């Protein structure tokens, strides 16, 4: 299993810095501790309060945020704090002490339609995964307990999980009016009981294959190393991330950069979730994504293709 790594994230509040982990730290819960006594249930927070500049410790699903007193500046101490947290986690340190009363966490899930009539988006009020993952069948879902359970419903065709939602692609045997409530309640109960959505190995990703392709369908596509791409590819990735991905995510899908061919001026992308196989996806590619890339990267991009439908 991959070790914890901690990434320093500055916030809009200069006195608060987030130390973001590559794995979940808590089961869908958030905590705030203002002193060492309040942190009795969190050994890591208690340890952090031994640092004289720590004022408040916030622990969320995949990060620890610290508010400091003004006696130091963050650039002077943030690297040491990140290293302390990382070493603590990798030695098996406890983040939050749990008991049976904490097992069931109130969770809400609502269903939301998507542009793809075969796909429904089920949105939770909790972060479910750190990286997107798509499963085409139950064999693909070996590293996702939630997806495996969903494939036991005979009408579930594909499952896509990202951030705080699950997109389900169904077979035509059932209508959404007949199955939406059943799926919504199942997903809500699964999360509320504290079950894992993705196993740790799947959450942290898999080694990247040739041209950034997946080496395993059970793991999400790893993050692209931007520094290894050519200048145009880097610009394409930036545009996808800033302008296109948020809109696609709101429809229950995801878009990933696959490759760029300088000779043909063609960008290839991977569509996931509700966008994969959607009747309107071709129109979206041509009238939306392709037009935007043409306008923003004049003379560099003429065509956009989806490599998986």
N, C-alpha and C positions, 0 to 999 in steps of 0.2 A: 504494500500500500504506500502511496506517495506521501512524503512528509508534508507537514504544514509549511506554507510560505506566507509571509506577511508583507503586504504592500501598503505603503504610506499614502494616505489620501488627505489632502488639505481641504478644508471646508470654507464656506462663506463667512464663518465666524473664526477670526484669527486665533482665538484662544482654544479652539477645539480641533483636534486631529483624529482622523479615523485610521485604524490599523486593520486593514481588510485581509481576511484569510481566504485561502483557496478551497476551504471546506466549511461546512456548517459547524457552528459552535454551540447552538442551542436548537431545540425542537420547536420552532415556530413561536418563540417567546422573546420578549424584550425586557431588559432590566435596567434600572438606574440606581446607583449607589452614591450617596453624598459623603459617606465616611466609612471607616473600617468596621464599625459596629453594624451598620446597615448591610454590609457586605458579608455577613456571617455565612450566607448560603453560597458564596462565590469565592473559593480559594484564590483564584487568579486576581480578582478585584482586590482582595485583602492584601495580596502581595504588592500590587501596584500602589496601594495607599502608603506603603513604606517609602515611596519616592516623595520627597517633601513638597514638590510642586504640583502634585495631583490633587485637584479639587473635587472632580466628579468623574465617575466611571460609568459609561453606558455600554451595555452588552446587548447586541442584536444577533440575528441569525448567523451572519457570517462576518461580523466585524466587532471590534472593541473601539469605542470612541472615548477619548479622554479630554476633559476640560482642565486647563492648568491655571495655577496662580501666576501672577505677573513677575515672579522672582527669576524666571528664565524665559528665553525665547525658544520656540520649538526647534529651529534649525540646530540649536546647541545640544538637544537631547533626543530628538525623535528617532534617530537611527538606533541609539542604545535601547530605547523603549521597544522598538520593533523587534530587535534581537532578543530582548528579555522575554517578550510574549511568545515569539517563535520557539525559543529554546524550551520554555515552559510547556507548550503544547506538544512538542515533539518528544518530551520526556514522559508523556502520558498524564500531564497535570489535568485536574478537574476544573472545568469552567463553572458549572452550576451543579450543586448538589440537588438531586431529584428525589422525590418520594412518590408514593402511589397517588396522592391527592393531586399531584401535578400532571399525571398522565394524560387526562382528558383536558384538552385546551379548546376553549370556544373557537369555532371556525365557521365562517360563512362562505358559501359558494353560490354563485348565480350563473345562469346560463345566458349566453349571448350569441345571437345568430351571426353568421359570417357571409361574405359574398359567395362562398361556395355552398350550394344548397345541401351538399352531402356532409358538411362539417359544422359541428357546434362547438363553441368555445365555452369552457367552464372555468370561471374566474374565482380565485380564492382571495381572502384578505390576508394571506400569508405568502411569503416567498417560498416557492417549492423547490427550485433548483438554481444552481449558479450558472449553468450553461444549458443551452437548448439540446434536446435529444429527440430523435424521431425513430419510431418503431413500426415496421411494416407488417410484422407478424409476431406470434408468441415466442418464436425462437430468437428473434432479434432482441426481445425484451428480457433476456436473462439477467441483466443488471438493473432492472427496474421493477421492483415488487408491485408498484401501482399499475404499470402497463400490463404486467402479466395477469393481474386480477381482472383488468378491464377486458382482456382478450378472452376471458371465460364467458363474456356475454356474446352470444352467437352473431349479433348484429354489428359488433365492433370490427371494423376493417383495418384501421391504422390509428396510431396514437402519437401525438406530438406534444411535448412538454417544454415549457419555457417560462422563466421568471415565476409568475404567480398564476399561471393558467395551464389547462389541459385542453388541447383541441382533439376532438374525436371524429374520425371519418367513418361513416357507417355504410353498411350494405343496404340495398333498396328493399330488403325484406320487411323493414320496419320504418315507420314515419317518426319524425322527431316528436310529434304530439304524443306518441305512445311511449317513448323511452326517455325523454329528457329528464323528467322528475326522478326516475329510477337511477339514472346515471349521476345526477346532481347529488342525490342523497348518499349514494355509494361513495363518491369521491369525498364528500364532506366528512362522512364517518371514518373513512380511511385515514384522512389527515388528522382528524380530531383525536383519534386513538394513538397518535404519535408514531405511526408507521413510517418507514423510509420510502420516499418517492423514488430516489435513485441511490444505489449503493455507492460508497465513497469512491471506488475505483472508476465508476462511470462518471461521477460528478467531476472528478479532477481531469478527465479526458484521457486520450490514448495517444501514443506516438504518432506523429504526422507522417503520412505516406507520400508517395510521389505526387507532385503538383498539389499538395495540400489535401489529397483525398483521404477518406476515412480508412483506417486499417481494420476497424471493427464496427459493425452496425450497432453493437450494444453500447458504444460510447459516443458522446457527442463529438461533432467535428471540432478539432482543436483550434485554438486561436491562431490566426496567421501571424507569422513574424513579419511585421510591416517592413522592417529594415532590410529584409532579404528581397523585397520586391523592387521592380523598376519604378521610376518616378510616376509614370502614368498609372500603373497598377495601384500605387500608394494613393494617388488622387481619387481613383475609382472607389477604393475601399473607404476613404474618408467621406465621400459623397453618399455611398450606400449607408454608412453608419449614421451620419448626421441627418440626412433628409429622407431616406427611403425606409430604413429598417423600422423606425418608430411607427410609421403609417401601416406597414405590413403587419407588425406585431399587434396593432389595434384590431386587425381583422383575423387574428388567430393564427398567423403564419410567421415565416421567417425567410430571410434572403441572405445567402452567403456568397462571397466572391469566390469564384473557381479559378479563372485564368483570364489573361488578356493577350490577344494576338495582334502585334503591332502591324504586320503586313496587311491583314484583312480588316484591321481596326474593329475587331469584334471582342466584346466582353462576354464571358460565359458566367452565369450565376446558377446557384442551386436554390430551388424553391422548396420550402418545407411547410408542414402543417396544412392549414386551410388553403395556402397558395398552390400546393402541389396538386395538379390535376383539376384546378378550378377552371370552370368554363371561361371566366373573365381574365384569367392569368395572362393569356396571349395579348389581350388588349392592354392590360396593365403594363406589360413589358414594352409594347410598341409605343403606346400613346403617353405613357408615364415615364418609366425608367429610361428607355432609350432616348426619348426626347430630352430629358433632363441632362443625361450624360453628353449628348450631342451638343447641347447649348453651353454646358459648363466646361467641356473639354473639346472645343472646336478643332477640327482637323485631326483629332486623335481617336475618337470613337464614332463609328457609324452604325454599328449593329449590337444588339444585346440578345443573347440566346440563353434559354434555360436548358441545362443538361439533363434534367430529370422531369421533363413534362412542363 
